[in-house]
Amino acid sequence: MSVLDNWQDWKNFLGTKLHQAEDNGMSHQVVNNFAYQVGDYLAKQVEPKNEQERVLADLWSVASEEEQHAIANMMVKLVQNNGGR
């Protein structure tokens, strides 16, 4: 089973990686830029595995680049507050 198959597992995985990056001194801007790159890759290359990922993919597909950055930033905030450690 992949972490992409379950929304909570995906959030926990991202949260764990975010906290590791922060613990290693990665700046907030670098984290946000990386989140944008991951979001762009997933939207273009990975088929959504659940309803939440489908919503994110649909939003990403109609968003401008600025809006995509905002979506990525919101995902960082979401996993920062609700993701695993």
C-alpha positions in Angstrom: 0.0 0.0 0.0 1.3 3.4 -1.0 1.1 6.5 1.2 -0.9 8.0 -1.7 -3.7 5.5 -1.3 -5.0 7.0 2.0 -5.4 10.8 2.6 -4.4 10.6 6.3 -1.3 8.5 5.5 -0.3 11.0 2.9 -0.7 13.9 5.3 1.3 12.1 8.0 4.0 11.3 5.5 4.2 14.9 4.3 4.1 16.2 7.9 7.0 13.9 8.9 9.1 15.0 5.9 8.2 18.7 6.6 9.3 18.4 10.2 12.5 16.6 9.2 13.3 19.5 6.7 12.6 22.1 9.4 14.7 20.2 12.0 17.6 20.2 9.4 17.4 24.0 9.0 15.5 24.2 5.7 13.9 27.7 5.3 10.1 28.2 5.0 10.6 29.5 1.4 12.6 26.5 0.3 9.9 24.2 1.8 7.2 26.1 0.0 9.1 26.0 -3.3 9.6 22.3 -2.9 5.9 21.8 -2.1 5.0 23.6 -5.3 7.4 21.3 -7.3 6.0 18.2 -5.7 2.4 19.4 -6.4 3.2 20.1 -10.0 4.8 16.7 -10.5 1.9 14.9 -8.8 -0.7 16.8 -10.9 1.1 16.0 -14.1 2.4 12.5 -13.5 0.3 10.7 -10.8 -3.3 9.6 -10.9 -5.2 10.7 -7.8 -5.9 7.7 -5.5 -8.7 9.2 -3.4 -11.3 11.9 -3.4 -9.1 14.5 -1.7 -6.3 14.0 -4.1 -8.8 14.3 -7.0 -10.1 17.6 -5.6 -6.5 18.9 -5.3 -5.6 17.7 -8.9 -8.8 19.4 -10.3 -8.0 22.7 -8.4 -4.4 22.6 -9.6 -5.4 22.1 -13.2 -7.5 25.3 -13.3 -5.2 27.4 -11.1 -2.7 30.0 -12.3 0.9 29.5 -11.2 0.4 32.0 -8.4 -2.7 30.1 -7.2 -0.8 26.8 -7.5 1.9 28.3 -5.2 -1.0 29.2 -2.8 -2.3 25.6 -2.9 1.2 24.3 -2.2 1.6 26.8 0.7 -1.8 25.7 2.2 -0.8 22.0 2.0 2.4 22.9 3.9 0.3 24.6 6.6 -2.1 21.7 6.7 0.6 19.1 7.3 2.5 21.4 9.6 -0.5 21.6 11.8 -2.0 18.1 11.3 0.7 15.9 9.9 2.9 13.3 11.6 6.1 14.0 13.5 
